[in-house]
Amino acid sequence: MSLEQPIPSISVHELLQKQKAGESFFLLDVRTEPEFAAGHLKFTDVLIPHDQLPEQLNKLPSDKQMPVYNFCRSGRRSAGTTQYLRALGYTRAFNVTGGILEWIRAGYETASAAGSP
């Protein structure tokens, strides 16, 4: 029997608090381009669809101590991304639990490609 390590996570509420406090972090959205265009967080640093991550690692911070918050639709793809980045040495990679669905449920603002200023 193997014991799985819990995936380090933060809530959407914690993410918003960190953003409002001006904390330095990197927000990685691992959804598809159409999902991102339909609605995303204004302070997203980069969109890299989860299945393209190995080819686009150069878009991530070179400082592996930088907090990296991984975001997707519900938290499933970003949880896998968090495990992957931790294996690569990103010691402060975290999953944002609930993803965009939880963000919207909480009533927080999103941007869309069509409605972006």
N, C-alpha and C positions, 0 to 999 in steps of 0.2 A: 504494500500500500504506500503510495507516495502522497506526501503532504504538499499541496500547492501553496505557494506564497501568495498572500493577498496582494492585489494590485494597488500600488499607492494612488490615492484618489483625492480630489477636492470636489466640493459641490459647486453648482453654478453660483450660489450666493457668495461663497468664498472667492471665486474667480472675480466676480463683480467688485467685491470689497477691495481686492488686490489692485484691480484696474483703477478704481476711484482713488485709492491711496497713492497712486503713482508708482507702485512697485515695478521693478524691472523684471520682465519675464518675456517668454516667447510663446505665442499662441499658434499652434499648428492645427489646422482643420484638415481632417483626412477623408472628407466626403468627396463625392464626385463633383465635377464642375456644374452640372445642372442643379444639384442640391445646394451648392454654395450660392449660385445665382438666385435661387428662389428665396434665400434668406441666410444671412451670416452675421457674425459679430463684427462691428465696425473696427475693432482693434485687433483683428486677425493679422498675424504677421505673414503667413503664407498658407496657401492651399496646396496640398500634395495628396492626391487620392491614395488611400492606404496601399493599393496594389502597385503603386508607382514609387513608393518610398525608397526601396533599395537603390533605384536609379537616380534619385534626387536628393541624396543625403547632403550634397554640397549646399543646399538651400537652408540647412539647419545651422544653428550657432556653432562656431568652432569651439567656443568655450563650453565644455561638457558639464560645467558646474552651474550654468545658467538654468533657472527653472524653465522647463518646457511643459506647457499644459496642452494636452491632446484632446481634441474636440471632434465629435461626429454627430450623427443623428440621434442615437439613443445611448451611446457609451460603449457599445460592443466593439466596433472597429478601433476606437481610440484606446480601449483597454489592451487590445493586442499590440497596438502601436507603442503603448507605454512599456509593455514587456520587452518589445524589440529594442527600443531605445535604451532601456536600462541594460540590456545585454551588450549594447554597443558602448556602454560607459557613461551614458547620460544619467548621472546619479540623482538628479532632481527632476526626472520626468514623472508626470502625474496624469492620470485619467480624469477628465471632467465628467463626473457621473451624470447620467441622464441626457447629456448632449443638448442639441438644439431643442428637442422636444421639452426637456425640463426647463430650459431657458425661457421658452415661450410660455409654458405653463406658469412660470413664476411672474410673468407679465413684463419681462425685460425687453428692451428695444433691440430690434434686428434691422439690418440693412439688406436691400436686394439690389441686384444688378440694374433692374429697370428703374428703381426708385432712388438710386444713389445720386447724391448731388455732384 
